Amino acid sequence: MKKYIYTVMLIFMAITVTQAQRMLPKQKGVEVSTGVLSDDKIGNDYYINVAMTVNGKNGNYQLWALEYTHQYHDYKDLRIPQETYTAEGGYSFFLLGDARKNITLNAALTGVVGYESINRGEAMLYDGAKILDEDNFVYGAGGRLTFETYLSDRFVLVLQGRTKVLWGTDLEQFRPSAGVGLRFNF
């Protein structure tokens, strides 16, 4: 019986001691996330994001992302699509977390550039109405608050609340969203 107790204790100590270090400087990761846009109508409006992270010191990291956003606007019985393609780059700052960085809370500031298409470039609707809003290049700033937890030594679950403020658009300037993602660290 003592042999089993010692074996279990040894395994338990080995598991707790051999945990990998997390958030190592210059470690890179790829993140895929998706979520919903948080406007007055939550439904078919979503975003898909692919990002690369490069860890810095003290749990901070650089963030480089490409994103596709799809929204609908109602007009009579028609749903007019709005699609936005953006690239963003910025820096995420460590706010809170445990000593081993198993669970962290980060805040990021980013710069955003992209292109916005309304009704896939078609200005005329079926009933003769004309869309006055035009396709535009957009630019602005973004921010995100993320709750990150390690599922294993390489996989990180990311829960995020985000917002973007865009100029150059004929539509909403302020675009909040919420989503979930998965990051793989190399």
N, C-alpha and C positions, 0 to 999 in steps of 0.2 A: 504494500500500500504506500509506503514511503517513497518507493521508486516512482510511482505514478504522480504523487504530489510534487516531487522534485522535477519531474519531466514537465508537468503543467506549468510550474513556476518558471522553469528555464525558458519554455516557449513563450510565456507571457512577457518575460523580461526581454527576450530577443525581439519580439514584435514592437515593444515600446521603445527600445533603444535604436532599432534599425530604421526608423522612419526617415525618409529622405528629406533633405533640406528643401525648403520651398522658397519661391521668389528670389532665386539666385540672380545676381547682376548679370546682364547680357544674355539671360535665358530668353528664348523666343517662344511664342505660342501663336496658335491659330484659333480664332474664335468664330463660331457660327451662331447667330442669334436671330430670333424672330419675335414679333410682338404685334400689338394692336395700337392704333393711334387713338389717343384719348381726347377726342373732341365730343361734341354734343350727341353724336350718334355713333355708338360702338356697334360694329357689325362686320362688314366685309372690308374694312380699311385695315391694311396690314403693312408691315415692312419685313424685309429680309436683309441681313447684314452679314458680311464676311470681314473679319478684322485680323490684323497681325499685331501682336504685342511684343515689346522688347523691355524686359525688366531693368529697372535702375536700382538705386540703393534704397533701403528702408521701406520696401514694399511699393514704391512708385513705379510707373511704367509708361512708356510711349505707346500711343495707340494710333494705328493707321487702318482706315476702314473704307469699304465700298458698300453702298446701300441702294436698294430698290424699294421705293414706297409706292403703294397703290391705294388710291382713294376713289370713292364714287360721290358724285353730286347729283341730286335728284332734280329733274326738270319734267313736269307733267308725269307721264308714265315711262319716261326714259331715264336711264342711269348714265351720266356722263363720266367717263373715267379720267382721272388725273394721275399721271405717273411722274415720279421724280427719281432721277438718278444722281446720286451724290458721292463725292469722295471727301473724306475728312481726316484730319490729322491733329493730334493734340497730346496732352499729357494727363495721366491719372495720378492723383495724390492719395496716399494711404491716410485714412482718418482714424480707424479703430480696428482692433483685431487682437487675437491671442498671440502669445509669444512665438509660437511655431508657424504662425500665419495660416492655420487651417481654416479659419473664418476671418474674413476681412470686410471692411466697409471702405470703399474708395469713391472719390469725387473726381470727375474729369472735366476739363475744358478743351474744346476743339474748335478748329476753323473748318468751315464747310464751303465747298464749291460744287456746282452741278448744273443739271438741265431739267427743266420741267415741261412736260407735254400735257396738253389738255385735249381730250377727245381725239387723241392720236393725230393731231394736226388738222382735223376736219373742222372748219369754222361753221359750216351750214348744217342745220339739223333737218330731220325729215319733214317738219312742218313749215319750213322756210325761215325759222328763227336763226339768227346768227350769234355765235358765241363771241363776245367782245374781248374776253381774256385771251391772251396769246401765249404761245410757247416762249419760254424765256430761259436765259442762263440765270442761275440764282447763286447767291453767296451769303455767308453769314457766320454765325457762331453757334456752337452747341454745348450742352452740358449734360452730364449723366451722373447718377448716383447708383453705384453697384454694390450688391451684397454678394460676395464670392466665397464659396466653400469648396474645399478639395474633396472629391469623391474617391480619388486614388492619388498616387504620386504624380501622375501626369494629367488627369482629367479634373477640370474645375467647372462647377455649376455656377452660372452667373445669373442673378436676378437683377433687373435694372429698370430704373425710371429715368427717362431722358426727355430733353426738350431741344428744339432747334428754333433759332430766330433767323429768318431768311429775308433778304432784300432782293429786289429785282423780280419779284413775283407779283402777279395780279390777284392772287388769292391770299389765304391766311399766311401771315408772317410768323406767328407763334404756333409751333407744332409739337405738342407734348405726346409722349408715347410711353408704353410700358411693355417689357418683354422678358424673355428667358433665353439663355444661351449656354453653350458648352464650349469650353476652351481646352485645347490639347497643347501641353507644354513639351517642347523638344528637349 
